[in-house]
Amino acid sequence: MAAKLPTRAPTRWNVVAAVVGRLIGLTGRRRGAASVGMRRDRLATPPPTGAPDPVSVAIFAIDRVGPATVRACAIGTAVRISARDEATATVIRAALSETSRARPTDRLIQVVTD
């Protein structure tokens, strides 16, 4: 009589797929490049002087640029993120051009304004 071999639970693979999907931004449904990071409620309102607010730039970097760099590294294709104003986009583009020297995948991130 043959001994039964232990089997793995199928939920383990579902958890792995969910984590990988969350890393590349495919949770629940496929998202287009235009809808990546479109949570505008977390951004602070821009100051009236036209200069980017340091707090809003930090929030933008944490909420949109960080996950976009992970997706660009994991997928290897260009990722588009949208900034609220041109001043913030300019700061983020300058930061990405500096970090792309050490991380080539930062060249895959495109910053556009709304």
C-alpha positions as CSV (number, residue, x, y, z in Angstrom):
1,M,0.0,0.0,0.0
2,A,1.4,3.3,-1.1
3,A,1.7,6.1,1.5
4,K,-0.1,9.3,0.9
5,L,2.1,12.2,0.2
6,P,1.3,15.5,1.9
7,T,-0.1,18.1,-0.5
8,R,0.2,21.8,-0.4
9,A,-2.8,23.9,0.3
10,P,-3.9,25.9,-2.9
11,T,-4.3,29.0,-0.8
12,R,-0.6,29.3,-0.5
13,W,-0.2,30.0,-4.2
14,N,-3.1,32.5,-4.1
15,V,-1.3,34.5,-1.4
16,V,1.9,34.5,-3.5
17,A,-0.1,35.6,-6.6
18,A,-1.8,38.4,-4.5
19,V,1.5,39.7,-3.2
20,V,3.1,39.7,-6.6
21,G,0.0,41.3,-8.1
22,R,0.1,44.0,-5.5
23,L,3.7,44.8,-6.2
24,I,3.2,45.3,-9.9
25,G,-0.2,47.1,-9.4
26,L,-2.6,44.5,-10.7
27,T,-4.8,43.9,-7.7
28,G,-8.4,43.1,-8.6
29,R,-8.3,44.3,-12.2
30,R,-5.8,45.4,-14.7
31,R,-4.9,49.1,-14.5
32,G,-3.8,51.2,-17.3
33,A,-0.7,53.5,-17.1
34,A,-3.0,56.5,-16.8
35,S,-4.7,55.3,-13.7
36,V,-1.6,54.3,-11.8
37,G,-1.3,56.4,-8.6
38,M,-4.3,58.6,-9.2
39,R,-5.1,59.1,-5.5
40,R,-5.2,62.9,-5.5
41,D,-6.8,63.1,-2.0
42,R,-3.4,62.5,-0.4
43,L,-1.6,65.4,-2.0
44,A,-1.5,68.7,-0.2
45,T,-2.8,71.7,-2.1
46,P,0.0,73.6,-3.9
47,P,1.1,76.9,-2.4
48,P,-0.2,80.0,-4.2
49,T,3.4,81.3,-5.0
50,G,3.9,78.6,-7.6
51,A,6.9,77.0,-5.8
52,P,6.4,73.4,-4.9
53,D,5.5,72.7,-1.3
54,P,8.2,70.4,0.2
55,V,5.5,68.4,2.0
56,S,3.5,67.8,-1.1
57,V,6.6,66.8,-3.0
58,A,7.4,64.3,-0.2
59,I,3.9,62.9,-0.3
60,F,4.0,62.6,-4.1
61,A,7.3,60.8,-3.9
62,I,6.1,58.4,-1.2
63,D,2.7,57.7,-2.8
64,R,3.5,57.6,-6.5
65,V,7.2,57.5,-7.3
66,G,8.1,54.8,-4.8
67,P,5.6,52.2,-6.0
68,A,6.3,53.2,-9.6
69,T,10.0,52.4,-9.2
70,V,9.1,49.0,-7.9
71,R,6.7,48.3,-10.8
72,A,9.3,49.5,-13.3
73,C,11.9,47.3,-11.8
74,A,9.6,44.3,-11.6
75,I,8.0,44.6,-15.0
76,G,10.8,46.3,-16.9
77,T,8.5,48.6,-18.9
78,A,7.8,52.3,-18.7
79,V,5.5,53.5,-16.0
80,R,3.7,56.9,-16.2
81,I,2.8,58.9,-13.1
82,S,0.9,62.2,-13.1
83,A,1.8,65.2,-11.0
84,R,-0.7,67.9,-10.0
85,D,1.4,70.8,-11.3
86,E,4.4,71.5,-13.4
87,A,6.6,72.7,-10.6
88,T,6.2,69.4,-8.7
89,A,6.8,67.4,-11.9
90,T,10.0,69.4,-12.6
91,V,11.4,68.6,-9.1
92,I,10.5,64.9,-9.5
93,R,12.0,64.7,-13.0
94,A,15.3,66.3,-11.6
95,A,15.4,63.8,-8.7
96,L,14.8,60.9,-11.1
97,S,17.5,62.0,-13.5
98,E,19.9,62.1,-10.5
99,T,18.9,58.6,-9.2
100,S,18.9,57.1,-12.7
101,R,22.7,57.2,-12.6
102,A,22.7,54.5,-9.9
103,R,19.4,52.8,-10.8
104,P,18.8,52.4,-14.6
105,T,15.2,51.5,-14.0
106,D,14.5,55.1,-12.9
107,R,14.7,56.0,-16.6
108,L,11.5,54.1,-17.2
109,I,9.4,56.5,-15.1
110,Q,7.6,59.2,-17.0
111,V,6.2,62.2,-15.0
112,V,3.3,64.0,-16.7
113,T,1.1,66.8,-15.4
114,D,-2.7,66.7,-15.2
